Amino acid sequence: MPPWRERDLRSVSGGRETSIEFVNHRSRSVIVYWLDHHGHRQQYAVLEPSESYQQHTYVGHPWVVTDRRGRSLVCFEPTAAPARAVIR
């Protein structure tokens, strides 16, 4: 999802367990955040270029990836099937 969607995203309870593999295809490091029930960022990982990270999560728990300055690059919403989130 586009980065501007972050302002409308919040975690909701009750979703099924799933996972996301975050993959950094950028030339610089990125930061992975879970958006809590109030829409606040909770940092989970810093990915260097070419690194990946497997995250257990739930459907209804959105994620945002930012650059080192905190600027949103992309948002992800987990699906029932495990998925890959490629950051370009």
PyMOL Python script that loads the backbone (N, CA, C, O; Angstrom):
from pymol import cmd

cmd.read_pdbstr("""\
ATOM      1  N   MET A   1       0.844  -1.187   0.000  1.00  0.00           N
ATOM      2  CA  MET A   1       0.000   0.000   0.000  1.00  0.00           C
ATOM      3  C   MET A   1       0.884   1.244   0.000  1.00  0.00           C
ATOM      4  O   MET A   1       2.017   1.193   0.479  1.00  0.00           O
ATOM      5  N   PRO A   2       0.396   2.332  -0.517  1.00  0.00           N
ATOM      6  CA  PRO A   2       1.187   3.561  -0.525  1.00  0.00           C
ATOM      7  C   PRO A   2       1.439   4.077   0.900  1.00  0.00           C
ATOM      8  O   PRO A   2       0.664   3.793   1.814  1.00  0.00           O
ATOM      9  N   PRO A   3       2.516   4.829   1.080  1.00  0.00           N
ATOM     10  CA  PRO A   3       2.881   5.302   2.420  1.00  0.00           C
ATOM     11  C   PRO A   3       1.856   6.232   3.062  1.00  0.00           C
ATOM     12  O   PRO A   3       1.763   6.274   4.289  1.00  0.00           O
ATOM     13  N   TRP A   4       1.089   6.973   2.275  1.00  0.00           N
ATOM     14  CA  TRP A   4       0.120   7.908   2.856  1.00  0.00           C
ATOM     15  C   TRP A   4      -1.001   7.186   3.597  1.00  0.00           C
ATOM     16  O   TRP A   4      -1.705   7.807   4.393  1.00  0.00           O
ATOM     17  N   ARG A   5      -1.182   5.891   3.353  1.00  0.00           N
ATOM     18  CA  ARG A   5      -2.228   5.122   4.051  1.00  0.00           C
ATOM     19  C   ARG A   5      -1.938   4.965   5.540  1.00  0.00           C
ATOM     20  O   ARG A   5      -2.850   4.673   6.314  1.00  0.00           O
ATOM     21  N   GLU A   6      -0.692   5.151   5.951  1.00  0.00           N
ATOM     22  CA  GLU A   6      -0.330   4.957   7.356  1.00  0.00           C
ATOM     23  C   GLU A   6      -1.236   5.731   8.300  1.00  0.00           C
ATOM     24  O   GLU A   6      -1.598   5.217   9.358  1.00  0.00           O
ATOM     25  N   ARG A   7      -1.603   6.925   7.953  1.00  0.00           N
ATOM     26  CA  ARG A   7      -2.389   7.772   8.860  1.00  0.00           C
ATOM     27  C   ARG A   7      -3.752   7.175   9.196  1.00  0.00           C
ATOM     28  O   ARG A   7      -4.347   7.544  10.209  1.00  0.00           O
ATOM     29  N   ASP A   8      -4.261   6.259   8.368  1.00  0.00           N
ATOM     30  CA  ASP A   8      -5.575   5.647   8.582  1.00  0.00           C
ATOM     31  C   ASP A   8      -5.504   4.236   9.164  1.00  0.00           C
ATOM     32  O   ASP A   8      -6.538   3.634   9.451  1.00  0.00           O
ATOM     33  N   LEU A   9      -4.296   3.706   9.340  1.00  0.00           N
ATOM     34  CA  LEU A   9      -4.158   2.304   9.751  1.00  0.00           C
ATOM     35  C   LEU A   9      -4.006   2.153  11.255  1.00  0.00           C
ATOM     36  O   LEU A   9      -3.318   2.936  11.910  1.00  0.00           O
ATOM     37  N   ARG A  10      -4.671   1.114  11.796  1.00  0.00           N
ATOM     38  CA  ARG A  10      -4.588   0.738  13.206  1.00  0.00           C
ATOM     39  C   ARG A  10      -4.768  -0.757  13.298  1.00  0.00           C
ATOM     40  O   ARG A  10      -5.474  -1.352  12.484  1.00  0.00           O
ATOM     41  N   SER A  11      -4.135  -1.371  14.282  1.00  0.00           N
ATOM     42  CA  SER A  11      -4.332  -2.801  14.492  1.00  0.00           C
ATOM     43  C   SER A  11      -5.710  -3.064  15.074  1.00  0.00           C
ATOM     44  O   SER A  11      -6.222  -2.290  15.883  1.00  0.00           O
ATOM     45  N   VAL A  12      -6.296  -4.171  14.644  1.00  0.00           N
ATOM     46  CA  VAL A  12      -7.565  -4.635  15.198  1.00  0.00           C
ATOM     47  C   VAL A  12      -7.351  -6.060  15.697  1.00  0.00           C
ATOM     48  O   VAL A  12      -6.607  -6.830  15.088  1.00  0.00           O
ATOM     49  N   SER A  13      -7.990  -6.404  16.782  1.00  0.00           N
ATOM     50  CA  SER A  13      -7.835  -7.722  17.395  1.00  0.00           C
ATOM     51  C   SER A  13      -8.702  -8.751  16.684  1.00  0.00           C
ATOM     52  O   SER A  13      -9.647  -8.413  15.971  1.00  0.00           O
ATOM     53  N   GLY A  14      -8.355 -10.018  16.897  1.00  0.00           N
ATOM     54  CA  GLY A  14      -9.197 -11.108  16.425  1.00  0.00           C
ATOM     55  C   GLY A  14      -8.771 -11.754  15.129  1.00  0.00           C
ATOM     56  O   GLY A  14      -9.394 -12.724  14.698  1.00  0.00           O
ATOM     57  N   GLY A  15      -7.721 -11.245  14.486  1.00  0.00           N
ATOM     58  CA  GLY A  15      -7.273 -11.839  13.226  1.00  0.00           C
ATOM     59  C   GLY A  15      -6.493 -13.125  13.445  1.00  0.00           C
ATOM     60  O   GLY A  15      -5.944 -13.353  14.523  1.00  0.00           O
ATOM     61  N   ARG A  16      -6.448 -13.955  12.425  1.00  0.00           N
ATOM     62  CA  ARG A  16      -5.711 -15.210  12.547  1.00  0.00           C
ATOM     63  C   ARG A  16      -4.206 -14.990  12.439  1.00  0.00           C
ATOM     64  O   ARG A  16      -3.745 -14.003  11.865  1.00  0.00           O
ATOM     65  N   GLU A  17      -3.456 -15.930  13.003  1.00  0.00           N
ATOM     66  CA  GLU A  17      -1.997 -15.860  12.963  1.00  0.00           C
ATOM     67  C   GLU A  17      -1.500 -16.043  11.542  1.00  0.00           C
ATOM     68  O   GLU A  17      -2.075 -16.796  10.756  1.00  0.00           O
ATOM     69  N   THR A  18      -0.421 -15.340  11.228  1.00  0.00           N
ATOM     70  CA  THR A  18       0.208 -15.433   9.917  1.00  0.00           C
ATOM     71  C   THR A  18       1.646 -14.936  10.052  1.00  0.00           C
ATOM     72  O   THR A  18       2.132 -14.752  11.168  1.00  0.00           O
ATOM     73  N   SER A  19       2.322 -14.721   8.946  1.00  0.00           N
ATOM     74  CA  SER A  19       3.678 -14.167   8.987  1.00  0.00           C
ATOM     75  C   SER A  19       3.946 -13.363   7.731  1.00  0.00           C
ATOM     76  O   SER A  19       3.306 -13.539   6.694  1.00  0.00           O
ATOM     77  N   ILE A  20       4.913 -12.478   7.864  1.00  0.00           N
ATOM     78  CA  ILE A  20       5.382 -11.670   6.735  1.00  0.00           C
ATOM     79  C   ILE A  20       6.898 -11.749   6.730  1.00  0.00           C
ATOM     80  O   ILE A  20       7.536 -11.617   7.774  1.00  0.00           O
ATOM     81  N   GLU A  21       7.473 -11.963   5.558  1.00  0.00           N
ATOM     82  CA  GLU A  21       8.917 -11.860   5.402  1.00  0.00           C
ATOM     83  C   GLU A  21       9.194 -10.513   4.748  1.00  0.00           C
ATOM     84  O   GLU A  21       8.830 -10.291   3.593  1.00  0.00           O
ATOM     85  N   PHE A  22       9.838  -9.617   5.485  1.00  0.00           N
ATOM     86  CA  PHE A  22      10.227  -8.310   4.956  1.00  0.00           C
ATOM     87  C   PHE A  22      11.583  -8.463   4.269  1.00  0.00           C
ATOM     88  O   PHE A  22      12.510  -9.035   4.842  1.00  0.00           O
ATOM     89  N   VAL A  23      11.697  -7.951   3.041  1.00  0.00           N
ATOM     90  CA  VAL A  23      12.924  -8.068   2.256  1.00  0.00           C
ATOM     91  C   VAL A  23      13.322  -6.672   1.780  1.00  0.00           C
ATOM     92  O   VAL A  23      12.553  -6.000   1.093  1.00  0.00           O
ATOM     93  N   ASN A  24      14.516  -6.247   2.147  1.00  0.00           N
ATOM     94  CA  ASN A  24      14.991  -4.909   1.771  1.00  0.00           C
ATOM     95  C   ASN A  24      15.788  -4.967   0.470  1.00  0.00           C
ATOM     96  O   ASN A  24      16.926  -5.437   0.456  1.00  0.00           O
ATOM     97  N   HIS A  25      15.189  -4.490  -0.623  1.00  0.00           N
ATOM     98  CA  HIS A  25      15.872  -4.410  -1.914  1.00  0.00           C
ATOM     99  C   HIS A  25      16.392  -3.003  -2.190  1.00  0.00           C
ATOM    100  O   HIS A  25      16.812  -2.701  -3.306  1.00  0.00           O
ATOM    101  N   ARG A  26      16.363  -2.156  -1.187  1.00  0.00           N
ATOM    102  CA  ARG A  26      16.877  -0.788  -1.355  1.00  0.00           C
ATOM    103  C   ARG A  26      18.384  -0.761  -1.128  1.00  0.00           C
ATOM    104  O   ARG A  26      18.958  -1.727  -0.626  1.00  0.00           O
ATOM    105  N   SER A  27      19.014   0.334  -1.493  1.00  0.00           N
ATOM    106  CA  SER A  27      20.461   0.472  -1.304  1.00  0.00           C
ATOM    107  C   SER A  27      20.815   1.031   0.072  1.00  0.00           C
ATOM    108  O   SER A  27      21.992   1.171   0.407  1.00  0.00           O
ATOM    109  N   ARG A  28      19.797   1.347   0.865  1.00  0.00           N
ATOM    110  CA  ARG A  28      20.008   1.877   2.217  1.00  0.00           C
ATOM    111  C   ARG A  28      19.171   1.093   3.215  1.00  0.00           C
ATOM    112  O   ARG A  28      18.250   0.371   2.834  1.00  0.00           O
ATOM    113  N   SER A  29      19.493   1.238   4.480  1.00  0.00           N
ATOM    114  CA  SER A  29      18.747   0.508   5.511  1.00  0.00           C
ATOM    115  C   SER A  29      17.333   1.073   5.657  1.00  0.00           C
ATOM    116  O   SER A  29      17.066   2.234   5.345  1.00  0.00           O
ATOM    117  N   VAL A  30      16.441   0.213   6.141  1.00  0.00           N
ATOM    118  CA  VAL A  30      15.049   0.589   6.399  1.00  0.00           C
ATOM    119  C   VAL A  30      14.661   0.109   7.794  1.00  0.00           C
ATOM    120  O   VAL A  30      15.318  -0.760   8.367  1.00  0.00           O
ATOM    121  N   ILE A  31      13.595   0.680   8.328  1.00  0.00           N
ATOM    122  CA  ILE A  31      13.108   0.312   9.656  1.00  0.00           C
ATOM    123  C   ILE A  31      11.687  -0.216   9.515  1.00  0.00           C
ATOM    124  O   ILE A  31      10.851   0.379   8.834  1.00  0.00           O
ATOM    125  N   VAL A  32      11.428  -1.348  10.175  1.00  0.00           N
ATOM    126  CA  VAL A  32      10.114  -2.002  10.126  1.00  0.00           C
ATOM    127  C   VAL A  32       9.374  -1.715  11.429  1.00  0.00           C
ATOM    128  O   VAL A  32       9.901  -1.951  12.516  1.00  0.00           O
ATOM    129  N   TYR A  33       8.155  -1.207  11.311  1.00  0.00           N
ATOM    130  CA  TYR A  33       7.324  -0.883  12.474  1.00  0.00           C
ATOM    131  C   TYR A  33       5.978  -1.596  12.376  1.00  0.00           C
ATOM    132  O   TYR A  33       5.399  -1.710  11.296  1.00  0.00           O
ATOM    133  N   TRP A  34       5.493  -2.068  13.510  1.00  0.00           N
ATOM    134  CA  TRP A  34       4.105  -2.511  13.643  1.00  0.00           C
ATOM    135  C   TRP A  34       3.302  -1.288  14.054  1.00  0.00           C
ATOM    136  O   TRP A  34       3.776  -0.482  14.855  1.00  0.00           O
ATOM    137  N   LEU A  35       2.087  -1.133  13.519  1.00  0.00           N
ATOM    138  CA  LEU A  35       1.195  -0.050  13.927  1.00  0.00           C
ATOM    139  C   LEU A  35       0.229  -0.610  14.963  1.00  0.00           C
ATOM    140  O   LEU A  35      -0.571  -1.495  14.658  1.00  0.00           O
ATOM    141  N   ASP A  36       0.302  -0.098  16.180  1.00  0.00           N
ATOM    142  CA  ASP A  36      -0.493  -0.638  17.282  1.00  0.00           C
ATOM    143  C   ASP A  36      -1.961  -0.233  17.166  1.00  0.00           C
ATOM    144  O   ASP A  36      -2.379   0.333  16.156  1.00  0.00           O
ATOM    145  N   HIS A  37      -2.736  -0.528  18.206  1.00  0.00           N
ATOM    146  CA  HIS A  37      -4.181  -0.282  18.181  1.00  0.00           C
ATOM    147  C   HIS A  37      -4.560   1.201  18.164  1.00  0.00           C
ATOM    148  O   HIS A  37      -5.721   1.549  17.947  1.00  0.00           O
ATOM    149  N   HIS A  38      -3.575   2.068  18.392  1.00  0.00           N
ATOM    150  CA  HIS A  38      -3.791   3.516  18.323  1.00  0.00           C
ATOM    151  C   HIS A  38      -3.165   4.112  17.065  1.00  0.00           C
ATOM    152  O   HIS A  38      -3.234   5.322  16.848  1.00  0.00           O
ATOM    153  N   GLY A  39      -2.555   3.265  16.238  1.00  0.00           N
ATOM    154  CA  GLY A  39      -1.889   3.737  15.026  1.00  0.00           C
ATOM    155  C   GLY A  39      -0.480   4.230  15.273  1.00  0.00           C
ATOM    156  O   GLY A  39       0.121   4.846  14.393  1.00  0.00           O
ATOM    157  N   HIS A  40       0.063   3.968  16.463  1.00  0.00           N
ATOM    158  CA  HIS A  40       1.423   4.391  16.790  1.00  0.00           C
ATOM    159  C   HIS A  40       2.432   3.352  16.333  1.00  0.00           C
ATOM    160  O   HIS A  40       2.176   2.150  16.400  1.00  0.00           O
ATOM    161  N   ARG A  41       3.564   3.821  15.876  1.00  0.00           N
ATOM    162  CA  ARG A  41       4.637   2.938  15.422  1.00  0.00           C
ATOM    163  C   ARG A  41       5.340   2.260  16.606  1.00  0.00           C
ATOM    164  O   ARG A  41       5.646   2.887  17.619  1.00  0.00           O
ATOM    165  N   GLN A  42       5.582   0.954  16.436  1.00  0.00           N
ATOM    166  CA  GLN A  42       6.363   0.181  17.394  1.00  0.00           C
ATOM    167  C   GLN A  42       7.475  -0.496  16.585  1.00  0.00           C
ATOM    168  O   GLN A  42       7.201  -1.368  15.760  1.00  0.00           O
ATOM    169  N   GLN A  43       8.740  -0.091  16.823  1.00  0.00           N
ATOM    170  CA  GLN A  43       9.844  -0.607  16.014  1.00  0.00           C
ATOM    171  C   GLN A  43      10.103  -2.084  16.281  1.00  0.00           C
ATOM    172  O   GLN A  43      10.130  -2.527  17.429  1.00  0.00           O
ATOM    173  N   TYR A  44      10.292  -2.837  15.202  1.00  0.00           N
ATOM    174  CA  TYR A  44      10.568  -4.268  15.299  1.00  0.00           C
ATOM    175  C   TYR A  44      11.899  -4.671  14.691  1.00  0.00           C
ATOM    176  O   TYR A  44      12.534  -5.600  15.188  1.00  0.00           O
ATOM    177  N   ALA A  45      12.345  -4.004  13.631  1.00  0.00           N
ATOM    178  CA  ALA A  45      13.582  -4.435  12.980  1.00  0.00           C
ATOM    179  C   ALA A  45      14.196  -3.299  12.178  1.00  0.00           C
ATOM    180  O   ALA A  45      13.509  -2.386  11.719  1.00  0.00           O
ATOM    181  N   VAL A  46      15.517  -3.386  12.022  1.00  0.00           N
ATOM    182  CA  VAL A  46      16.256  -2.540  11.096  1.00  0.00           C
ATOM    183  C   VAL A  46      16.873  -3.500  10.080  1.00  0.00           C
ATOM    184  O   VAL A  46      17.592  -4.429  10.448  1.00  0.00           O
ATOM    185  N   LEU A  47      16.589  -3.268   8.817  1.00  0.00           N
ATOM    186  CA  LEU A  47      17.107  -4.124   7.754  1.00  0.00           C
ATOM    187  C   LEU A  47      18.117  -3.373   6.912  1.00  0.00           C
ATOM    188  O   LEU A  47      17.822  -2.315   6.356  1.00  0.00           O
ATOM    189  N   GLU A  48      19.292  -3.922   6.828  1.00  0.00           N
ATOM    190  CA  GLU A  48      20.318  -3.369   5.948  1.00  0.00           C
ATOM    191  C   GLU A  48      19.997  -3.798   4.510  1.00  0.00           C
ATOM    192  O   GLU A  48      19.157  -4.674   4.305  1.00  0.00           O
ATOM    193  N   PRO A  49      20.652  -3.194   3.520  1.00  0.00           N
ATOM    194  CA  PRO A  49      20.406  -3.596   2.134  1.00  0.00           C
ATOM    195  C   PRO A  49      20.589  -5.105   1.955  1.00  0.00           C
ATOM    196  O   PRO A  49      21.542  -5.690   2.469  1.00  0.00           O
ATOM    197  N   SER A  50      19.670  -5.720   1.224  1.00  0.00           N
ATOM    198  CA  SER A  50      19.660  -7.159   0.903  1.00  0.00           C
ATOM    199  C   SER A  50      19.304  -8.063   2.076  1.00  0.00           C
ATOM    200  O   SER A  50      19.280  -9.282   1.906  1.00  0.00           O
ATOM    201  N   GLU A  51      19.030  -7.527   3.240  1.00  0.00           N
ATOM    202  CA  GLU A  51      18.631  -8.354   4.376  1.00  0.00           C
ATOM    203  C   GLU A  51      17.137  -8.637   4.333  1.00  0.00           C
ATOM    204  O   GLU A  51      16.364  -7.906   3.713  1.00  0.00           O
ATOM    205  N   SER A  52      16.747  -9.727   5.013  1.00  0.00           N
ATOM    206  CA  SER A  52      15.333 -10.050   5.158  1.00  0.00           C
ATOM    207  C   SER A  52      15.058 -10.393   6.614  1.00  0.00           C
ATOM    208  O   SER A  52      15.976 -10.633   7.399  1.00  0.00           O
ATOM    209  N   TYR A  53      13.771 -10.411   6.959  1.00  0.00           N
ATOM    210  CA  TYR A  53      13.353 -10.601   8.351  1.00  0.00           C
ATOM    211  C   TYR A  53      11.982 -11.248   8.355  1.00  0.00           C
ATOM    212  O   TYR A  53      11.053 -10.735   7.732  1.00  0.00           O
ATOM    213  N   GLN A  54      11.846 -12.360   9.045  1.00  0.00           N
ATOM    214  CA  GLN A  54      10.568 -13.073   9.149  1.00  0.00           C
ATOM    215  C   GLN A  54       9.848 -12.597  10.410  1.00  0.00           C
ATOM    216  O   GLN A  54      10.415 -12.644  11.501  1.00  0.00           O
ATOM    217  N   GLN A  55       8.606 -12.139  10.268  1.00  0.00           N
ATOM    218  CA  GLN A  55       7.848 -11.593  11.392  1.00  0.00           C
ATOM    219  C   GLN A  55       6.539 -12.350  11.586  1.00  0.00           C
ATOM    220  O   GLN A  55       5.723 -12.431  10.668  1.00  0.00           O
ATOM    221  N   HIS A  56       6.340 -12.900  12.770  1.00  0.00           N
ATOM    222  CA  HIS A  56       5.047 -13.470  13.150  1.00  0.00           C
ATOM    223  C   HIS A  56       4.106 -12.293  13.380  1.00  0.00           C
ATOM    224  O   HIS A  56       4.503 -11.292  13.975  1.00  0.00           O
ATOM    225  N   THR A  57       2.858 -12.403  12.913  1.00  0.00           N
ATOM    226  CA  THR A  57       1.905 -11.313  13.060  1.00  0.00           C
ATOM    227  C   THR A  57       0.489 -11.876  12.967  1.00  0.00           C
ATOM    228  O   THR A  57       0.290 -13.089  13.023  1.00  0.00           O
ATOM    229  N   TYR A  58      -0.475 -10.996  12.828  1.00  0.00           N
ATOM    230  CA  TYR A  58      -1.877 -11.372  12.727  1.00  0.00           C
ATOM    231  C   TYR A  58      -2.538 -10.580  11.611  1.00  0.00           C
ATOM    232  O   TYR A  58      -2.163  -9.439  11.341  1.00  0.00           O
ATOM    233  N   VAL A  59      -3.531 -11.195  10.960  1.00  0.00           N
ATOM    234  CA  VAL A  59      -4.356 -10.457  10.009  1.00  0.00           C
ATOM    235  C   VAL A  59      -5.021  -9.326  10.800  1.00  0.00           C
ATOM    236  O   VAL A  59      -5.556  -9.551  11.886  1.00  0.00           O
ATOM    237  N   GLY A  60      -4.982  -8.122  10.253  1.00  0.00           N
ATOM    238  CA  GLY A  60      -5.527  -6.959  10.958  1.00  0.00           C
ATOM    239  C   GLY A  60      -4.476  -6.152  11.697  1.00  0.00           C
ATOM    240  O   GLY A  60      -4.800  -5.155  12.342  1.00  0.00           O
ATOM    241  N   HIS A  61      -3.209  -6.576  11.611  1.00  0.00           N
ATOM    242  CA  HIS A  61      -2.103  -5.836  12.234  1.00  0.00           C
ATOM    243  C   HIS A  61      -1.222  -5.245  11.131  1.00  0.00           C
ATOM    244  O   HIS A  61      -0.371  -5.951  10.589  1.00  0.00           O
ATOM    245  N   PRO A  62      -1.406  -3.977  10.790  1.00  0.00           N
ATOM    246  CA  PRO A  62      -0.646  -3.361   9.709  1.00  0.00           C
ATOM    247  C   PRO A  62       0.801  -3.044  10.101  1.00  0.00           C
ATOM    248  O   PRO A  62       1.135  -2.909  11.278  1.00  0.00           O
ATOM    249  N   TRP A  63       1.637  -2.931   9.080  1.00  0.00           N
ATOM    250  CA  TRP A  63       3.059  -2.646   9.236  1.00  0.00           C
ATOM    251  C   TRP A  63       3.429  -1.499   8.317  1.00  0.00           C
ATOM    252  O   TRP A  63       2.844  -1.329   7.247  1.00  0.00           O
ATOM    253  N   VAL A  64       4.412  -0.709   8.749  1.00  0.00           N
ATOM    254  CA  VAL A  64       4.939   0.364   7.907  1.00  0.00           C
ATOM    255  C   VAL A  64       6.464   0.236   7.899  1.00  0.00           C
ATOM    256  O   VAL A  64       7.082  -0.130   8.899  1.00  0.00           O
ATOM    257  N   VAL A  65       7.042   0.547   6.749  1.00  0.00           N
ATOM    258  CA  VAL A  65       8.489   0.542   6.597  1.00  0.00           C
ATOM    259  C   VAL A  65       8.911   1.967   6.274  1.00  0.00           C
ATOM    260  O   VAL A  65       8.322   2.627   5.419  1.00  0.00           O
ATOM    261  N   THR A  66       9.954   2.434   6.982  1.00  0.00           N
ATOM    262  CA  THR A  66      10.426   3.808   6.803  1.00  0.00           C
ATOM    263  C   THR A  66      11.906   3.820   6.454  1.00  0.00           C
ATOM    264  O   THR A  66      12.607   2.817   6.588  1.00  0.00           O
ATOM    265  N   ASP A  67      12.364   4.992   6.001  1.00  0.00           N
ATOM    266  CA  ASP A  67      13.805   5.189   5.864  1.00  0.00           C
ATOM    267  C   ASP A  67      14.360   5.570   7.230  1.00  0.00           C
ATOM    268  O   ASP A  67      13.605   5.645   8.200  1.00  0.00           O
ATOM    269  N   ARG A  68      15.648   5.808   7.323  1.00  0.00           N
ATOM    270  CA  ARG A  68      16.300   6.131   8.599  1.00  0.00           C
ATOM    271  C   ARG A  68      15.795   7.443   9.209  1.00  0.00           C
ATOM    272  O   ARG A  68      15.920   7.646  10.416  1.00  0.00           O
ATOM    273  N   ARG A  69      15.242   8.309   8.411  1.00  0.00           N
ATOM    274  CA  ARG A  69      14.718   9.589   8.911  1.00  0.00           C
ATOM    275  C   ARG A  69      13.278   9.479   9.411  1.00  0.00           C
ATOM    276  O   ARG A  69      12.722  10.445   9.934  1.00  0.00           O
ATOM    277  N   GLY A  70      12.673   8.290   9.248  1.00  0.00           N
ATOM    278  CA  GLY A  70      11.302   8.094   9.699  1.00  0.00           C
ATOM    279  C   GLY A  70      10.251   8.361   8.638  1.00  0.00           C
ATOM    280  O   GLY A  70       9.055   8.336   8.929  1.00  0.00           O
ATOM    281  N   ARG A  71      10.685   8.615   7.411  1.00  0.00           N
ATOM    282  CA  ARG A  71       9.753   8.876   6.312  1.00  0.00           C
ATOM    283  C   ARG A  71       9.172   7.557   5.820  1.00  0.00           C
ATOM    284  O   ARG A  71       9.916   6.644   5.463  1.00  0.00           O
ATOM    285  N   SER A  72       7.849   7.454   5.801  1.00  0.00           N
ATOM    286  CA  SER A  72       7.179   6.231   5.344  1.00  0.00           C
ATOM    287  C   SER A  72       7.529   5.937   3.894  1.00  0.00           C
ATOM    288  O   SER A  72       7.515   6.823   3.039  1.00  0.00           O
ATOM    289  N   LEU A  73       7.847   4.661   3.635  1.00  0.00           N
ATOM    290  CA  LEU A  73       8.127   4.216   2.272  1.00  0.00           C
ATOM    291  C   LEU A  73       6.992   3.374   1.722  1.00  0.00           C
ATOM    292  O   LEU A  73       6.638   3.490   0.549  1.00  0.00           O
ATOM    293  N   VAL A  74       6.413   2.517   2.575  1.00  0.00           N
ATOM    294  CA  VAL A  74       5.363   1.605   2.142  1.00  0.00           C
ATOM    295  C   VAL A  74       4.661   1.025   3.371  1.00  0.00           C
ATOM    296  O   VAL A  74       5.253   0.921   4.445  1.00  0.00           O
ATOM    297  N   CYS A  75       3.393   0.650   3.199  1.00  0.00           N
ATOM    298  CA  CYS A  75       2.617   0.003   4.266  1.00  0.00           C
ATOM    299  C   CYS A  75       2.205  -1.385   3.794  1.00  0.00           C
ATOM    300  O   CYS A  75       2.014  -1.618   2.600  1.00  0.00           O
ATOM    301  N   PHE A  76       2.071  -2.298   4.743  1.00  0.00           N
ATOM    302  CA  PHE A  76       1.659  -3.665   4.434  1.00  0.00           C
ATOM    303  C   PHE A  76       0.579  -4.110   5.404  1.00  0.00           C
ATOM    304  O   PHE A  76       0.641  -3.818   6.598  1.00  0.00           O
ATOM    305  N   GLU A  77      -0.419  -4.824   4.875  1.00  0.00           N
ATOM    306  CA  GLU A  77      -1.435  -5.462   5.714  1.00  0.00           C
ATOM    307  C   GLU A  77      -1.294  -6.963   5.527  1.00  0.00           C
ATOM    308  O   GLU A  77      -1.351  -7.450   4.397  1.00  0.00           O
ATOM    309  N   PRO A  78      -1.109  -7.709   6.615  1.00  0.00           N
ATOM    310  CA  PRO A  78      -0.933  -9.154   6.501  1.00  0.00           C
ATOM    311  C   PRO A  78      -2.166  -9.846   5.922  1.00  0.00           C
ATOM    312  O   PRO A  78      -3.297  -9.397   6.106  1.00  0.00           O
ATOM    313  N   THR A  79      -1.917 -10.942   5.223  1.00  0.00           N
ATOM    314  CA  THR A  79      -2.979 -11.782   4.686  1.00  0.00           C
ATOM    315  C   THR A  79      -2.990 -13.098   5.449  1.00  0.00           C
ATOM    316  O   THR A  79      -2.051 -13.397   6.187  1.00  0.00           O
ATOM    317  N   ALA A  80      -4.035 -13.877   5.279  1.00  0.00           N
ATOM    318  CA  ALA A  80      -4.145 -15.151   5.998  1.00  0.00           C
ATOM    319  C   ALA A  80      -3.012 -16.100   5.634  1.00  0.00           C
ATOM    320  O   ALA A  80      -2.554 -16.870   6.478  1.00  0.00           O
ATOM    321  N   ALA A  81      -2.557 -16.052   4.387  1.00  0.00           N
ATOM    322  CA  ALA A  81      -1.427 -16.883   3.957  1.00  0.00           C
ATOM    323  C   ALA A  81      -0.125 -16.117   4.211  1.00  0.00           C
ATOM    324  O   ALA A  81      -0.074 -14.907   3.990  1.00  0.00           O
ATOM    325  N   PRO A  82       0.915 -16.796   4.666  1.00  0.00           N
ATOM    326  CA  PRO A  82       2.212 -16.135   4.818  1.00  0.00           C
ATOM    327  C   PRO A  82       2.613 -15.423   3.524  1.00  0.00           C
ATOM    328  O   PRO A  82       2.371 -15.928   2.428  1.00  0.00           O
ATOM    329  N   ALA A  83       3.223 -14.255   3.663  1.00  0.00           N
ATOM    330  CA  ALA A  83       3.538 -13.440   2.476  1.00  0.00           C
ATOM    331  C   ALA A  83       4.921 -12.837   2.569  1.00  0.00           C
ATOM    332  O   ALA A  83       5.564 -12.861   3.619  1.00  0.00           O
ATOM    333  N   ARG A  84       5.369 -12.290   1.438  1.00  0.00           N
ATOM    334  CA  ARG A  84       6.626 -11.548   1.359  1.00  0.00           C
ATOM    335  C   ARG A  84       6.315 -10.088   1.105  1.00  0.00           C
ATOM    336  O   ARG A  84       5.478  -9.755   0.266  1.00  0.00           O
ATOM    337  N   ALA A  85       6.999  -9.220   1.838  1.00  0.00           N
ATOM    338  CA  ALA A  85       6.854  -7.773   1.652  1.00  0.00           C
ATOM    339  C   ALA A  85       8.203  -7.258   1.156  1.00  0.00           C
ATOM    340  O   ALA A  85       9.151  -7.134   1.931  1.00  0.00           O
ATOM    341  N   VAL A  86       8.281  -6.963  -0.121  1.00  0.00           N
ATOM    342  CA  VAL A  86       9.527  -6.516  -0.720  1.00  0.00           C
ATOM    343  C   VAL A  86       9.559  -4.994  -0.725  1.00  0.00           C
ATOM    344  O   VAL A  86       8.662  -4.337  -1.254  1.00  0.00           O
ATOM    345  N   ILE A  87      10.619  -4.445  -0.121  1.00  0.00           N
ATOM    346  CA  ILE A  87      10.770  -2.989  -0.034  1.00  0.00           C
ATOM    347  C   ILE A  87      11.729  -2.570  -1.133  1.00  0.00           C
ATOM    348  O   ILE A  87      12.886  -2.990  -1.159  1.00  0.00           O
ATOM    349  N   ARG A  88      11.235  -1.736  -2.043  1.00  0.00           N
ATOM    350  CA  ARG A  88      12.047  -1.275  -3.187  1.00  0.00           C
ATOM    351  C   ARG A  88      12.331   0.194  -3.103  1.00  0.00           C
ATOM    352  O   ARG A  88      12.997   0.745  -3.979  1.00  0.00           O
TER     353      ARG A  88
END
""", "prot")
cmd.dss("prot")
cmd.show_as("cartoon", "prot")
cmd.util.cbc("prot")
cmd.orient("prot")
